[in-house]
Amino acid sequence: MPPLISVVIPVRNGHGTIGRCLEAAFASTFADFEVVVADDCSTDDTAAIVERFPRARLVRLLEHKGAAGARNAGAAVASGEILFFIDADCLLQRDAIANAARAMTGVDPRTVVGGTYTLAAPGENFFGRFQSAFIHHSETKYVGAPDYIASHALVIRNETFRATGGFPERFMPIIEDVEYAHRLRRTGHKLVMDPSILVAHVFDFTLRRSLRNAFKKSRFWTRYSLHNKDVFTDSGTASFELKAATAVLGLTVLLVAMWAICGGTGWLWPLPFLWAANLGVSFGLLRAYHRAGGIALLVPALLYYFAVYPVPVGLGAVVGILEYPRKGIL
């Protein structure tokens, strides 16, 4: 008999996505699983939507604890031998739970398996398709030894989760799963990425939301990386490619400014070499965009990734550097 799998979903004010999330979960081809939804004090009708699904187990938190606290609360009541964490704006693919069960079969109990977003994102606008392909590529580069496993598709034995203390509840938002994955690895657990465990993320991004998301993630990740002393590590979405693209755009602006102020073409000669190196470093990502949507996605994604997206990433990094001495990682 396959093990019982508990799909744990934290949610707060998830009116727009929780229904679709549960519909996708219960459409799974896998037989033996339960769904636990931890409602983090929603002020909308999230709980009422969850209650429309009789098979879903609803846990209501009495005080707002954030995504990490909600995940821990959901895991605390889960019955499954294996926990499968996803987010309320993620849609499990029909075979995702079955693939998670297969990935956990016969492996060392200290193995933790991760999934990722779908490469293509049908139904999403450009910004959602850009983000989905970017995250898929970034998280699947090192299948056998990823730097972290994200909570949008994290599979772990219940016993292991309880023994390791779960997600940090007093921590910066967004990257609490990175801290947990790093803690797991430091304590002898093996992290594995399985690209067949897929969720489709509902982004609903506009240009503003895309840029704000990049700024926020960069801000908190910079503080964490300074604390962790791994600023230059090629770590998932905090990838070497993105760091290089941000540095090249910053150097380009600086050199063009110096040319405008001081005159002389000497300031501009490094630019072709910088941008050629930038293209070379990001070749794998650009190929992922092509696989996700052909030339129609590749061309605007290339322009956005090199000329626009690094701006909020760089600004977020600057703010994170300035904040770190005062705020640390809390």
N, C-alpha and C positions, 0 to 999 in steps of 0.2 A: 504494500500500500504506500502511495506517495505521502509525504508529510503534509500536515495541514499548514497552509500559508495564510498569514494574517496580513492583509493589505491595510496599512495605516496611513490615514490622510488627515493632516492638520488643516484647519480652515478657519478663517476669520473674514466675515462679510463676503462670502463667496457666492453671492446670488448669481453672478453672471456665468460661473463655470462649474459649480459643484454638481449640478444636475447632470451635465454632460460627462463629468468625471466619473460619476457613479454608473451612468449608463454604459460607458466604455468598460468599466471594471466588471460589471455583471455580464457583459457580452464575451467574457473570456472563454477560451476553449478548454481551460483547465477545470477539473471537476471539484477538487476539495480545497476551498478557500473561504475565508471570511473577510468582511470589510469593516474596519473600525474607523469611524470619523470622530476626530477630537475637535469640538467647536470651541474656539478660543474667545468666548464672550462676544459673539457676533451681535451686532445691533440691527441687522436686517433679517430677512426671512430664511437665512441659511438653514437653521435647524428644521424649519417646516419643510423645506425642500428635501432634506435628508430623510425625514420621517415618511416621505412618500415611497421610500424604498424599504420594504419590510425586512429585507435581508441585511440591511446596513445596521450596524450597531453604533448608536450615537452616544458619545461621552461629552457632557457639558462641563467645561471648566468654570469654577466659581470666581476666578479672578484672571485677568488678562496676563498671560505668561509668554506670549510670543510663539513663533513657530517651533522653536526648540522645546519649550515647555509643553506645547500641544502634542508634539510627536512623542515625548516621554509619557504623557498621560495616556495617549492611545496605546502605546506599547505596554503600559502597566496592566491593562485589562485584556490584552490580546491573548488568545488561546493557542495560537499556532506555534509550532516548533520553529518555524521560519518567519521572520518579519520582512515585509516588503514595503518600504517607505516610498510614497510618491507625494506630489503636491496637489492641491485642489484645482489647479489650473493645468493639470496634466491628464492626458487621455491615454490609458493603457492600450497598447495594441493587442489584438485578440490573442496572440500567442505569447505575450510578455510574461504572464505568470507561469505558463508551462516552461518557458525558456529559463525562468528564474529557478524553478524546481529542478530542472535538468542541471543547471550550472552548480547547484548546491549538492547534487547527488555524488556521494563517494569522495568528497573533498575533505580536507582537514577541517575540523570544527572551527578553527580560528581563521578560516578563509572568509573574507567579506567581498561580495560581488557587486559590481555597479553596472547600471545601464545608462542610457543617454537619450537625447532627443532624436527624433527622426531626422535624417539628412534633409529630405524634402519636407515642405510644410504646406501641403495643399490647403487652399482656403485662406491662407494668411496673405497679407499685403507684402510689399517689398521688405519692410523692416522686420516683420516676423520671419520671412524666409531667410533673410540675411542672418538673423540671430540664430535660427535653428541650425543652419548649416555650419555657422561659426562654432557653436557649442559642440555639435556632433563631431566635427573634425578635431577640435581642441581636446575633447575628452577621450577620444579613441586612438590617439597617436601612440600611446604606450599601453597596449592591451594587457600585457603580462605584468606590468609594474606601473600603474598610474600613480601620479603624485597624490591624488585624492579621489574620493568617490562622492558625488553630489547626492543630496537627499531627494532629488526628483526621481531617483531610481536606485535605491540602496537596499541590498538584500543581505540579511545577517541572521544568524541563529539567535533565537530569543534568549537562550542561556548566555550567549556571548554578550548580547546587548545589555542584559541586566548586570553581568559581571564587570562590564567596563564603564558603567555609570551613565550611559546614554549621552544625548546631546547637551552641550553646555548651555545652561539657561541664563547665566549672567555673563553675557558676551555681546560683542557687536552683532548687529543683524546681518543677514545675507550669507555670511561665510562661517556660521557655526558648524556646518557640516564639514567644512575643510579642516577646522580644528579637531573635530571628532575623528576624521579619517587619519589625520596626522598622529593623533593620540593612539589610535589603534595600531598603526604601523610601528610606533615607538615601543609598544608593549608586545611586539612579536607576532602581530596578526598580519596575514597576507592579503593585500588588496589586488583584486583582479577586475578588469573591465571586460564585459561581455557585450559586444555591439548588437547582439540579437535581442537584448532586453531593451525594448524601445517604448518611449512615451511620446505622444505628440503634444507639444506645449501650446497653450492658447495665449498668444502674446498680446494681441489687440494693441500693437504699438503704433504710435504716430512718430513723426520725426522728433518731436519734443520728448516723448516718452523713451524713445531709443537713446537719445543723448543723455537724458537724466539717469537712465539705468546705467549707462557706461560710466558717468561721473560718480554715481553712488558706489558702484562696485569697486571702482578704482580707488576711491577714497578709503574705504574700509579695508580693502585688500592690501593697500600700501601700509597702513598702520600694522596690520597683522604680519606682513612680510618683514617690516623693520624689527618687530618684536621677535620674529622667528629666525631672523638673519638669513633669509632666503630670497632677497629682492630679485636676484637674477635667475632664479630657478624657472625652468620651463614647466609651468604648473597649470595644466588645463587651460581655462579661459584666461588666466594670467600668463599667457603664452609668451615664448620668446619672440614669436612673430609680431604679436601686438606691441610688445615693448620696443621692438626694433622699428616698427611703423611709427610709433609715437616719437621715438628719438629722431628718426629721419625727418619727420615733418617739423619738429622743433628746430633742428639744425637748418632745415631749408628756410624757415622763416627768419632765423638769425642771420644766415648768409645773405639773403635777399635784402634784409634791413641794412646790413653793413655795406652792401653794394650801393643801396640808395643813398646812404649817408656819406660814405667815403668815396664812392665812385671807383672805377677800375674793374675790369672783368676778373681780376684775380680772386675775388670773393665767390665767383660763380662756378669756377672750373670743377670743384668737387661734386657738384650736384648730380651730373650724369652717373658718376660712380656710386654715389649714395643711393640713388633710385634704382640702379641696376642691382645693387646688392639687396635692396629692399624687396624687389620682385623675386629674386632668387630665394631669399629666406622664406617668403610667403607662397612659394609655388604650390606646395601641398594644399594650402587653404584655398588658393584660387582654383585649383583642380576640383576641390570639393564643391565650390560654388557652381562650377560647370556641370558636375555630376548631378547637383541638386536641381538645376533649372536651365542648363544650357547657356548659350550666349546671352539670352534675354535676362538672365540673372547675373551672369559673370561680369558683364560690362558695368552696370550700375553698382554692383557690389564692390568691384575693384576701385571705382572712383570714391565711393562712400568710405570704404575701409582705409584707403591711403590718405584722403584729403579732408575728411570730415570727422569720422569716428575717433581718431586719435586726439582730437581737441578736448573733448570732455574727459577722456582717459588721462591726458596730461594734466588738466586742471584738477581732476580728482586726486592724482598723485601728489601734486603740490599741496593741496589742502590736507591730505593725509600725513604728509611729512611735517607740516606745521602743527597739526593736532596731536601727533604721537607723543611728544614730550609731556603734554598736559593730560591727555586722556588715555594713552596706552591702548589696550585692546578691550576696554570696558565701555 
